[in-house]
């Protein structure tokens, strides 16, 4: 995980700043039943994360942030969130990649 990631997005002529950070994760975790790791569905999780990412610059309600998603469109919203979360958390590593043994340096003489 890297440091905080800040992204801006324009929705209907207004620019919104989203900050993806530990605070964002904590705020989202607090509003979801069972937290981010709980059984809340993908849409609820995305809604909470987007709302939380706006709070450092835009003190808006969760309903208002959901309305922004509707104005932006679901495909554009998902692309925005996917890019921002990947930038914050880093690319996903499969179980096989995470457990791979490093290859021996074949340039050294035996």
C-alpha positions in Angstrom: 0.0 0.0 0.0 1.3 3.4 -0.9 0.5 6.8 0.7 -2.7 8.7 0.2 -3.9 9.0 -3.4 -5.8 12.1 -4.5 -7.9 12.1 -7.7 -10.3 14.7 -9.1 -13.4 13.9 -11.1 -15.6 16.3 -13.0 -19.4 15.7 -12.7 -21.8 18.0 -14.5 -19.3 20.8 -14.6 -18.3 20.6 -11.0 -14.9 19.2 -9.9 -14.8 16.9 -6.9 -11.6 15.8 -5.1 -11.4 12.3 -3.8 -8.7 11.3 -1.3 -8.0 7.6 -0.8 -6.2 7.1 2.4 -6.4 5.2 5.7 -9.0 7.7 6.9 -11.1 6.9 3.8 -10.9 3.2 4.7 -11.8 3.9 8.3 -14.8 6.1 7.5 -16.1 3.5 5.0 -15.5 0.7 7.5 -17.5 2.6 10.2 -20.7 3.1 8.0 -20.9 -0.4 6.6 -22.6 -3.2 8.6 -19.8 -5.6 9.4 -17.2 -3.1 8.0 -15.3 -3.3 4.8 -14.5 -7.0 5.3 -18.2 -7.8 6.2 -20.9 -9.1 4.0 -22.0 -5.8 2.6 -22.5 -6.0 -1.1 -20.2 -4.5 -3.7 -22.5 -1.6 -4.4 -22.7 -0.7 -0.7 -19.0 -1.0 -0.4 -18.3 1.2 -3.5 -20.9 3.8 -2.2 -19.2 4.0 1.2 -15.7 4.2 -0.2 -16.7 7.0 -2.6 -18.6 9.0 0.1 -15.6 8.6 2.4 -13.1 9.7 -0.2 -15.0 12.9 -0.6 -15.1 13.9 3.0 -11.8 15.6 3.3 -12.8 18.3 0.7 -16.6 18.0 0.4 -18.7 17.4 3.5 -21.7 15.8 1.7 -24.1 13.1 2.7 -23.9 9.6 1.5 -27.1 10.1 -0.5 -25.6 13.2 -2.2 -22.5 11.2 -3.1 -24.7 8.4 -4.5 -26.5 11.0 -6.6 -23.2 12.1 -8.0 -22.6 8.5 -9.1 -25.9 8.5 -10.9 -25.0 11.8 -12.7 -21.6 10.4 -13.7 -22.8 7.0 -14.8 -22.0 3.6 -13.4 -19.3 2.6 -16.0 -17.4 5.8 -15.6 -17.7 5.6 -11.8 -16.5 2.0 -11.7 -13.5 2.9 -13.8 -12.7 5.9 -11.6 -12.9 3.8 -8.4 -10.9 0.9 -9.8 -8.1 3.2 -10.9 -8.0 5.1 -7.6 -8.2 2.0 -5.4 -5.5 0.2 -7.4 -3.2 3.3 -7.1 -3.8 3.3 -3.3 -3.7 -0.4 -2.5 -1.4 -1.5 -5.4 -2.2 -4.2 -8.0 -3.7 -7.4 -6.8 -1.3 -10.3 -6.5 -2.6 -13.8 -7.1 -1.9 -16.5 -4.6 0.5 -18.1 -7.1 2.4 -14.9 -7.7 2.6 -14.2 -4.0 4.1 -17.6 -3.2 6.5 -17.7 -6.2 10.1 -18.5 -5.5 12.6 -16.1 -7.1 14.4 -17.5 -10.1 18.1 -18.2 -9.8 20.3 -15.7 -11.5 21.4 -17.6 -14.6 24.0 -15.0 -15.6 26.4 -16.2 -12.8 28.9 -19.0 -13.5 28.2 -22.2 -11.6 
